[in-house]
């Protein structure tokens, strides 16, 4: 089997617990992400999602294990991996446009100033930021606009992998919906590989091709990989009507509410690849007498 | 009065306080008696000698007018215009200050970015910082053997600490997120320092620079009283020796005005580097 575009192999993170011992955040986490895939990771606080993200970004080093992208070892931060931080992390002394050109000129040092500005302005326009707004400083922008700028900074760099750390966590529900739609739009235009942390199940179903589920920490595992069998383009209003929506949603809720705790602290089963779950109620022939309350869970070869 | 803006009200009140203050000052100075009004006894006991007293504001204003209308005259070592004296002081302050900034800001960057450097240098800073800058004067005079350079050294040593400490503090306090932004954009260490850390720490650094220039201006007066020769500090002391209190009061006011101008220059700089998160 060919290696996926991004492969995370037996990643383990331990910290000294302050009493001479060690505290294992997660152990032997292994999974892969294909090129162009949108993958979300769900799990409770403390399961090490952000640590995995920091390792992928190259901002932290794992205790053991490797991350390979395109067959090459990942170590240290790189422009190939763009990051959208939870708290926007815009430079407050620069205007919105300058925050984007800051990234673009670092990514494409050979470009002329005009080209950098043109490229940046075009990407800002994709998320609806035009005119005077882009010459404002972050403090003069709303939270939603700031996160749009932050997402633009990452997308405009056209990285091979885009990492989003709870990008909508600090936004109100209405703004969140709008930006999610914009994110889908920009993503489908660019065919970017995206790895995103979220706490929001509906957000994950709307955006992701696949959702990775983590058990509770310490000793957290990436337990399951749930395929989202809802065809794109997905529209917020329509996907809830899709027969698979609630089946998938119930499975995720069930996992987070109950099984993430039950599975916590169990040692991995050797291979340590998450179990692939495919829930598809539209395929009536294959689903063997689905009980209405419980969707059929079928393990597909991982 | 209701139609006036707050600033105008404040300005009017300031002028009022100034006028009332000057009038009280003027009125509280007892008038000298004219020679003709003296009794024979007073004449014999020398009571007719003009008594050395604090001059009234009218005399100070007259003196100010006289000095400021020709600030750059030079009639020998003991008689130079106020402009020349202030010019010497500003030259010394700025030279010492610039030397201090050239060392304090890079060193502050180092201390702010490396906790080893911070821990290694902190004991020295803590011991050297509380030393009164004038305490260095005898040593400076002995080592440097030049009063002019010694005064500059004293300015250097007094203005280095606030800049050093504030730069280190500002650099150490740059948000991790912004440094991570630089890291994920593969910026070189030098580029990170100039495009992320410097603008992020600039408000704190400039605050340190503003404190330093204030201290330097305080210290130069005392230093020049000691080293003599030229400068506003020397001027004050020289006029005291001449018992010309009008000039003393005038030069005190000038020290205040120049200090305010220096401070407001840095206030302006502070506004240009400020940002809101």
Interface residues (C-beta under 8 A of the other chain):
Chain A: X57 X58 X59 X77 X78 X79 X81 X82 X83 X85 X87 X89 X91 X92 X93 X102 X103 X106 X107 X137 X138 X139
Chain B: X177 X178 X180 X181 X183 X184 X185 X186 X187 X195 X196 X199 X200 X202 X273 X275 X276 X277
